[in-house]
């Protein structure tokens, strides 16, 4: 994979910050996704031990790996990066909210269905870990929008017409 250092390819301080955020998010989502897929039985057992219905658990068993894998693919793809940042932020909101509710004592039994490094954390450590990735996901989304907005019309400045650019983007 080759990272470009222009336009959405991370030029300037904001671009480099976005690159570091994306690399950090990939360092989170890739191992988490691989862990779920390679030890699917343990993941499934962990989810079904959570304090919600098995019906919802079965939805999560299949939805989470798909969403996480989609997040990784979108973060890697320059054209889908914004979607990847949105997905990362939404997933982290859900995970952080769940851990926050658990810390507030909403459930008596709290098995952790997490794998990798996260499984060795306390619930409070897990909360702050999630908060960190929630904040950088949000910061990445903010930077992506800022960088995208600052480059608006940059392709038309090189001699192309805005009408051709618009028609090309629709097709």
Kinemage of the C-alpha trace (Angstrom):
@kinemage 1
@onewidth
@group {chain A} dominant
@subgroup {mainchain}
@vectorlist {calphas} color= white
{ca unk a 1} P 0.000 0.000 0.000
{ca unk a 2} L 1.389 3.397 -0.980
{ca unk a 3} L 0.311 6.515 0.889
{ca unk a 4} L 0.133 9.632 -1.250
{ca unk a 5} L 1.137 12.882 0.416
{ca unk a 6} L -1.173 15.192 -1.526
{ca unk a 7} L -4.833 16.215 -1.226
{ca unk a 8} L -6.498 13.515 0.862
{ca unk a 9} L -3.108 11.867 0.775
{ca unk a 10} L -2.072 13.907 3.819
{ca unk a 11} L -0.237 17.121 3.004
{ca unk a 12} L 0.539 19.707 5.673
{ca unk a 13} L 0.227 19.436 9.447
{ca unk a 14} L -3.477 18.572 9.378
{ca unk a 15} L -2.864 15.934 6.743
{ca unk a 16} L -0.049 14.349 8.751
{ca unk a 17} L -2.253 14.422 11.874
{ca unk a 18} L -5.011 12.680 9.898
{ca unk a 19} L -2.518 10.085 8.654
{ca unk a 20} L -1.429 9.338 12.239
{ca unk a 21} L -5.062 9.059 13.330
{ca unk a 22} L -5.890 6.677 10.498
{ca unk a 23} L -2.831 4.538 11.254
{ca unk a 24} L -3.849 4.452 14.941
{ca unk a 25} L -7.383 3.434 14.050
{ca unk a 26} L -6.089 0.729 11.723
{ca unk a 27} L -3.849 -0.485 14.568
{ca unk a 28} L -7.053 -0.868 16.608
{ca unk a 29} L -9.509 -2.239 14.050
{ca unk a 30} L -7.284 -4.688 12.154
{ca unk a 31} L -6.273 -6.842 15.169
{ca unk a 32} L -9.749 -6.613 16.720
{ca unk a 33} L -11.343 -7.792 13.476
{ca unk a 34} L -8.796 -10.542 12.896
{ca unk a 35} L -9.235 -11.726 16.489
{ca unk a 36} L -13.006 -12.048 16.020
{ca unk a 37} L -12.631 -13.930 12.746
{ca unk a 38} L -9.820 -16.275 13.780
{ca unk a 39} L -11.378 -17.190 17.128
{ca unk a 40} L -15.016 -16.892 16.115
{ca unk a 41} L -16.168 -19.498 18.663
{ca unk a 42} L -14.710 -17.537 21.593
{ca unk a 43} L -16.154 -14.292 20.206
{ca unk a 44} L -19.585 -15.895 19.805
{ca unk a 45} L -19.488 -17.309 23.346
{ca unk a 46} L -18.411 -13.931 24.719
{ca unk a 47} L -21.246 -12.104 22.986
{ca unk a 48} L -23.857 -14.644 24.077
{ca unk a 49} L -22.677 -14.209 27.695
{ca unk a 50} L -23.427 -10.489 27.589
{ca unk a 51} L -26.464 -9.149 29.488
{ca unk a 52} L -28.780 -8.822 26.507
{ca unk a 53} L -31.047 -11.197 24.619
{ca unk a 54} L -29.611 -13.998 22.510
{ca unk a 55} L -31.531 -12.633 19.511
{ca unk a 56} L -29.666 -9.339 19.753
{ca unk a 57} L -26.482 -11.271 20.500
{ca unk a 58} L -26.786 -13.218 17.245
{ca unk a 59} L -27.229 -9.973 15.327
{ca unk a 60} L -24.045 -8.631 16.932
{ca unk a 61} L -22.125 -11.856 16.304
{ca unk a 62} L -22.413 -11.339 12.569
{ca unk a 63} L -22.790 -7.566 12.362
{ca unk a 64} L -19.731 -6.549 14.392
{ca unk a 65} L -17.095 -8.369 12.324
{ca unk a 66} L -18.707 -7.110 9.118
{ca unk a 67} L -18.839 -3.524 10.400
{ca unk a 68} L -15.281 -3.662 11.705
{ca unk a 69} L -13.954 -5.166 8.469
{ca unk a 70} L -15.863 -2.542 6.475
{ca unk a 71} L -14.341 0.151 8.706
{ca unk a 72} L -10.828 -1.112 7.934
{ca unk a 73} L -11.471 -1.251 4.184
{ca unk a 74} L -12.983 2.238 4.197
{ca unk a 75} L -10.123 3.712 6.249
{ca unk a 76} L -7.611 2.300 3.760
{ca unk a 77} L -9.500 3.541 0.696
{ca unk a 78} L -8.986 7.221 -0.056
{ca unk a 79} L -12.440 7.468 -1.638
{ca unk a 80} L -14.201 5.791 1.309
{ca unk a 81} L -12.114 7.253 4.136
{ca unk a 82} L -14.906 9.520 5.379
{ca unk a 83} L -17.253 6.535 5.695
{ca unk a 84} L -14.520 4.663 7.575
{ca unk a 85} L -14.115 7.537 10.016
{ca unk a 86} L -17.884 7.732 10.538
{ca unk a 87} L -18.080 3.972 11.142
{ca unk a 88} L -15.132 4.080 13.528
{ca unk a 89} L -16.726 6.925 15.472
{ca unk a 90} L -20.125 5.206 15.643
{ca unk a 91} L -18.621 1.883 16.730
{ca unk a 92} L -16.583 3.619 19.414
{ca unk a 93} L -19.665 5.513 20.636
{ca unk a 94} L -21.500 2.194 20.990
{ca unk a 95} L -18.599 0.372 22.679
{ca unk a 96} L -17.769 3.270 24.998
{ca unk a 97} L -21.444 3.707 25.895
{ca unk a 98} L -21.744 0.004 26.697
{ca unk a 99} L -18.673 0.054 28.949
{ca unk a 100} L -19.893 3.284 30.565
{ca unk a 101} L -23.285 1.740 31.344
{ca unk a 102} L -21.502 -1.321 32.747
{ca unk a 103} L -19.385 0.908 35.005
{ca unk a 104} L -22.542 2.570 36.297
{ca unk a 105} L -23.656 -0.841 37.578
{ca unk a 106} L -26.511 -1.509 35.180
{ca unk a 107} L -25.863 -5.268 35.206
{ca unk a 108} L -24.847 -7.726 37.923
{ca unk a 109} L -22.895 -10.066 35.653
{ca unk a 110} L -20.355 -8.459 33.343
{ca unk a 111} L -18.331 -10.902 31.302
{ca unk a 112} L -15.976 -9.255 28.859
{ca unk a 113} L -16.206 -10.682 25.368
{ca unk a 114} L -13.214 -8.704 24.154
{ca unk a 115} L -10.096 -10.289 22.809
{ca unk a 116} L -6.467 -9.296 22.338
{ca unk a 117} L -4.961 -6.711 24.678
{ca unk a 118} L -8.359 -5.411 25.750
{ca unk a 119} L -9.285 -8.649 27.553
{ca unk a 120} L -6.623 -7.981 30.199
{ca unk a 121} L -7.983 -4.539 31.080
{ca unk a 122} L -10.248 -3.604 33.945
{ca unk a 123} L -13.602 -2.097 32.995
{ca unk a 124} L -12.312 1.382 33.925
{ca unk a 125} L -9.171 0.936 31.808
{ca unk a 126} L -11.351 -0.351 28.992
{ca unk a 127} L -13.539 2.764 29.279
{ca unk a 128} L -10.558 5.126 28.984
{ca unk a 129} L -9.074 3.047 26.156
{ca unk a 130} L -12.389 3.356 24.296
{ca unk a 131} L -12.646 7.082 25.091
{ca unk a 132} L -9.197 7.625 23.595
{ca unk a 133} L -10.169 5.893 20.343
{ca unk a 134} L -13.546 7.637 20.321
{ca unk a 135} L -11.801 11.000 20.588
{ca unk a 136} L -9.290 10.257 17.854
{ca unk a 137} L -12.032 8.845 15.603
{ca unk a 138} L -13.970 12.074 16.078
{ca unk a 139} L -10.837 14.169 15.548
{ca unk a 140} L -10.071 12.210 12.381
{ca unk a 141} L -13.571 12.799 11.074
{ca unk a 142} L -13.265 16.514 11.858
{ca unk a 143} L -9.861 16.759 10.115
{ca unk a 144} L -11.098 14.789 7.132
{ca unk a 145} L -13.993 17.231 6.663
{ca unk a 146} L -11.688 20.232 7.137
{ca unk a 147} L -9.163 18.927 4.613
{ca unk a 148} L -11.892 17.948 2.194
{ca unk a 149} L -13.445 21.416 2.441
{ca unk a 150} L -10.120 23.199 1.996
{ca unk a 151} L -9.558 21.342 -1.281
{ca unk a 152} L -13.008 22.044 -2.714
{ca unk a 153} L -12.699 22.928 -6.354
{ca unk a 154} L -8.983 22.139 -6.516
{ca unk a 155} L -9.500 19.880 -9.535
{ca unk a 156} L -11.270 22.615 -11.494
{ca unk a 157} L -8.435 25.076 -10.855
{ca unk a 158} L -6.179 22.937 -13.042
{ca unk a 159} L -8.140 23.733 -16.198
{ca unk a 160} L -11.048 21.291 -15.972
{ca unk a 161} L -14.572 22.586 -15.970
{ca unk a 162} L -16.739 22.299 -12.899
{ca unk a 163} L -19.497 20.833 -15.086
{ca unk a 164} L -17.230 17.977 -16.271
{ca unk a 165} L -16.074 17.381 -12.692
{ca unk a 166} L -19.702 17.262 -11.508
{ca unk a 167} L -20.733 14.872 -14.288
{ca unk a 168} L -17.683 12.667 -13.646
{ca unk a 169} L -18.473 12.451 -9.913
{ca unk a 170} L -22.094 11.420 -10.595
{ca unk a 171} L -21.044 8.637 -12.954
